[in-house]
Every structure is written in C-alpha cells, then in structure tokens.
Amino acid sequence: MLPPVPSSWKQLLSKQLNSLNYRDLELFLDQEAVAGEVILPGPRDIYAALRETRFDDVKVLLLGQDPYPTPGMAHGLSFSIPSHIRSFPPSLKNIYKELQDDLGCRIPNNGCLEPWARQGVLLLNTVLTVRAHSANSHRRRGWESITDRIIEVVNEKPVRVVYVLWGEEAKKKRGLITNPQHVVITCAHPSPLSVRKFFGSRCFSQVNKALMEAGIDPINWQIPDV
C-alpha cells in the first residue's frame, strides 16, 4: 500500500521506516483496503509533501492534521486541493481571506498550494491518510511517529526554519522544536469553529519577516490562477 519515501527524506527516516510500528501501519492500511474502504489520498500522493519539498529546501513547515476526507480533494499537501477543484473547503477559504487581509494577495481560482511547496513550504499533515468520509479515522495508527520524526529532522537543520502551528493539535508539537534559531508561529486553526481568532493573526507576513531576518528569501504567497 505505502509507496517509497522520496529520496531526500528516506535516509533521515530510516529508523522509523524499518520499525515494527511502520509494518503495523502498512498492515492496517492493507486491511482497510481489503475491507473495501477508500483510503485518501491515493498511494501516489501519500508522500506528496516530501516529494514536492526536498529536505534541503525546507524553509517553512506548515502543519496540518489529516487529509481532507472528501474523495477528490486530498492530494498529500496540508490544506491544499487539486487545481481542478473549484469548491474550496472552509479552512482554505479562510486561509485565503487572511492572506488577502495580511498581504493583499488576490484570491485565486484554485486551491492548489503546490507553488508554496516548490518554494520550500513543507505542507505536512500529522496523519498522512484517512478513510473516505471519516475524518481522523487513521489517527493513532502509526503515522504520528513518522511525522514527529519529520518535524525533528527539520529541527536539526543548521539554518532557520519557520514552523507554523495552527490550532491546538498542531501546538502540541511545539516541544519537538528545540533549536533556538528556528521561529515558531502559532495561532488558532482556520476552521469555521475557531476562525475568529485566526483572522487578524497576520501569520504570513510574520513568516516572511522571520525569514528575511535570517537572510532567507521570503515566500511569494500569491497562488496563481490556472
């Protein structure tokens, strides 16, 4: 079920990938498939975040929870949807609104965040798969040890990385970020339940300020139309 981990990350995650925990995770996903469950995203995109952003290129780590459970929407990047989907999830709508208010970015006609990933924004979820129509259905099945390790190896980078932790679940990972040169930006989650506290956070301009202070090129947050 699980595809190969992209080469720039594979050695860094070798202990986890060779563990009993990982074999148990694969077994669980195989059992889900045999039972007829639809697993999202498809196998090719489970490690899309690691494919689109090489380890050496990571400048920002934006942490999500688990993939969208609606078939067709999840494609392996946190908060992102494929470019042909024109119906935006509520959280993504709110992200775009804050981005417009913060930096004046125009709201694009698509929700594909790959342009961010190509600039070094690692769009990582804490859980990388989900059962269709069942949010959080693959939590505590083994993904967390993999994604915690990803957070840790990024923490070991010798140059500044900006971590963006939205919501209480993401904030729980704060203890994994120990390198004093990194910057952690936290605020409420952009979901409708907490968006009042998300709006006005100006987290995107904060990210760019932290990068530029370290002599790193800022992110161009404007998503182009397709």
N, C-alpha and C positions, 0 to 999 in steps of 0.2 A: 504493500500500500504506500509506504513512505518513499519518496524519491530521494536521490542523492542530495546531500547538502552541498551547496555551491562551494567551489574550491577555496575561495579566500577565507572561508569560515571553518572548513572541515577539520583541519588540524587543531584549531583553537577549541573545538567542541568534542575532540576525540574521546575523552573520558566519558562524557555523557552518552555519546553515540554508541559506545561499546558496553554500556551498562545494562544490568538486568531491567532497570526502570524503562530503558528505551525499547527493549524487547517486549516488555509488558504493554507498552504503549502501542507498538505495532500489532500485537495480538488483539488488543482491544479494538483498534480500527478495523482489522480484518474481520472480527466478529460482528461489528456494526454493519460492514458491507454484506457479509453473508446473510445477515438478518433482513437485508433489503433496505437498510437506512441509506439515505443520500447524505454523503459527507461533503461539507463545503470548507474551503474551496476545493476544486478538483486537484488531483495529485500533482499536476504540473505547477500549480501555484501555491502549494503549501509553504514552500520556502521562497516565495517571490520577494519578500522583503530583503532576504540575504542575497538573492540574485541581482536585484536592482541596485543595491548599495553594497559595494565591496567593503570589507573591514577597514582597509587603509583609507577609504574615502569618507568614513563616518564623521560628520561634524555636529549633527543633531540626532538625538534619539527621542522620537515622539511615541509614547507608549499608549497603546490601546488595550482593550480587554479580550474580546474574542471576535471571530469573523461575523459579518452580517449573516443571520440565519435564513434570509430570503434567497432562494435559488436565483442565480444570475448576478447577484450583487457582490459577493465576496470574491476577491481575486488576490488575496495574500498580502495586501498592504493595509495597515490600520487606517480606518475612516474612509478609505478610497473605494470607488466603484469603477467598473469598466467604462470606457469613454462613450460607448453607445447607449448607456442607460441614461435616460433623461429625467427620471423621477428620483430626486435626491432624498436619502434618509434624513430624518430631522436633525441629527447631530451634525451632519455635513452642512446642511443649510445654515445652522448656527455658526459653524466654523467660518463659513464664507461671509456671513454678516459681520462677525467680529473682525475678520481680515479687512473687510471694506472700511469699517469704522476706524480700525487701527492704522492701516497703511494706505487706504484709498484704493485698494485693489478692486477691479471690476469683477462682478460675479460672473463666472464663465458659464458656458452652455453645457458643461460636463463636469463629472465628479472624479475624474481620474487624476490621482495625485502623483503619478509617475514622474512628472517634472521635478517635484520636490526630491524624490528618491534619487534621481540622477545627479542632484546637486549635493548629495551627502546626508539627506534626512532619512534615517533608518526608521521606517514606519512599521514598528514591531507591535504585535499583539502578545499578551502574556500567554494566551492559549491559541494555537495555530489552526485548529479545526473545530467544527461544530456540526451537530446533526441538523439537517434542514428543518426549519420551523421550530427549533428548540434552543433558544439562547442559553448559553452557559452549560450545555449538555456534555461538553468534553472537559470541563474543569476538573482538576484533581485526578486526572488520568495519566499524568506524567509529563505534560508539556511544560509545566512550571519549572522543572529542574533544567530544562533546555534553555528556556528564555531567561531564567535567572542568570544562567552562565553567560548568555549573550550580553546581558547588562554588565556583568562582572568583567568580561574581557574588554568591553568598550571602556570601562572604568580604568583599565590598565594602560590605555593609550597615553603616550607621553605628551600629547598636545590637547588643548582644551576641547571638550565636547559639552554641548548644552543639552541637558536632559529636560524634557517637557512632560510633566506628570499631571494629567487632568483627572480629577476625581479621586475618591477615597481609595479605590482598589489600586490605582497607579501609585498613589502616595505611599502605599505600604512597601514599595520597592526602594524607598529613599535610603534605607540602611545599606543597600548594596553599592551605593555611590559614595566612595570614601576618599577619592583622590581630590585634594583641595584645589587643584587648578580647574576642575570642572565646575559648571554652573548648573543649578537645578532650579527650574521654574515650575511652580505648582499653582493650580487654581482649580475651580470647580469644573466638573465634566460638562461638555457642551450639549448633553442630552436635555430634552424639554424639562425634565424634573429638576435640574439644577442650573439651567441656562441663565437665570437672572444674576447669579454670582459669576458666571463665565463672561457675560457681556461686560465690557469695560476693563478686562484684565490686561489688554494690550500685550499679550504674550508673544506675538510675532515680532513686534518692534523690540521687545526685551531680548529675544533670541539674537536678533541681528546686532544689537548693541553689545551683547556679551561676546559674540564672535569677533566683531571689529576691535573690541578692546584687546583681544589676543592676537590681532594682526591677521585674522582669518576673513576671507571674503564672505559677505553676508549672503543670505538666501534670497533669491528672487521668488517671492511667494505668489506672484501672479500666475494662475493657471491659464494657459492659452485656450482659446476656443478650438474645436476640432470640427 
